[in-house]
Amino acid sequence: MFHSTEKDEGTSQNKIYVASVLIGTPVGRLKMLGDEKSRLKDAHNSAASLMIRALQQG
């Protein structure tokens, strides 16, 4: 599993972050982008949460 910050823009008082999660699967790689968030930790959690949902849905 690999995670990264895809978007980091705005002023220090008004930052917007978007994170992604990349995992390897038996048939290739799966990448999920999270939602825009004002905190980096929340952006990473968003990407991870969306990845978990996608994997559960099959």
C-alpha positions as CSV (number, residue, x, y, z in Angstrom):
1,M,0.0,0.0,0.0
2,F,1.2,3.5,-0.8
3,H,-0.4,6.8,0.0
4,S,0.4,10.3,-1.3
5,T,-0.8,13.8,-1.3
6,E,-2.2,14.6,-4.7
7,K,-3.2,18.2,-4.1
8,D,-1.9,20.8,-1.6
9,E,-3.0,24.3,-2.5
10,G,-4.2,27.5,-0.9
11,T,-2.8,29.9,1.7
12,S,-1.6,28.7,5.0
13,Q,-4.9,29.8,6.5
14,N,-7.0,28.2,3.8
15,K,-5.3,24.9,2.7
16,I,-7.0,22.3,0.6
17,Y,-5.6,18.7,0.4
18,V,-6.5,15.7,-1.7
19,A,-4.8,12.4,-1.0
20,S,-4.7,9.1,-2.8
21,V,-4.1,5.4,-1.8
22,L,-2.5,2.9,-4.2
23,I,-2.6,-0.9,-3.6
24,G,-1.5,-3.9,-5.5
25,T,-4.1,-6.5,-6.3
26,P,-3.8,-9.9,-8.0
27,V,-5.0,-8.3,-11.3
28,G,-3.0,-5.1,-11.1
29,R,-3.1,-1.8,-9.1
30,L,-6.0,0.1,-7.7
31,K,-5.8,3.8,-7.0
32,M,-8.4,5.8,-5.1
33,L,-8.5,9.6,-4.7
34,G,-10.1,11.0,-1.5
35,D,-12.3,14.1,-1.1
36,E,-10.9,17.6,-0.7
37,K,-10.3,18.3,2.9
38,S,-8.8,21.2,4.9
39,R,-6.6,18.9,7.0
40,L,-4.0,16.6,5.5
41,K,-4.9,13.8,8.0
42,D,-8.5,14.0,7.0
43,A,-7.6,13.9,3.3
44,H,-5.6,10.7,3.8
45,N,-8.4,9.2,5.9
46,S,-10.9,10.0,3.2
47,A,-8.8,8.2,0.5
48,A,-8.4,5.2,2.8
49,S,-12.1,5.1,3.6
50,L,-13.1,5.2,0.0
51,M,-10.6,2.5,-0.9
52,I,-12.0,0.2,1.8
53,R,-15.6,0.8,0.5
54,A,-14.5,0.0,-3.0
55,L,-12.8,-3.2,-2.0
56,Q,-15.8,-4.3,0.0
57,Q,-18.1,-3.7,-2.9
58,G,-15.9,-6.0,-5.0
